[in-house]
Amino acid sequence: MNLLSILKFEGDPTQSEGAIATSPGILGWVFTFLLAAAVIFVIYDMVRRIRRVRYRAEIIEEISEEEAAEEEARELARERAEREKNS
């Protein structure tokens, strides 16, 4: 067989001599099912990890806002104490 005879298409391949109609069968179905299950697992895991990172970022932001508010309150208390000393 040469390359041209392989690439040559003459009508329906299932109708040519010696051709056998095949399907992926059980093995193809099992492989497709396992691949779909793996994709679903990877997507689920990715969403879980992204959610965890987002929650951590929110908590860090809340903590930094609380620390900034506490620092501002301390600064105001110092300023009041200095004003009372000077008065």
Residue pairs with C-beta under 8 A, 6 or more apart in sequence:
10 16
13 19
14 21
24 31
24 32
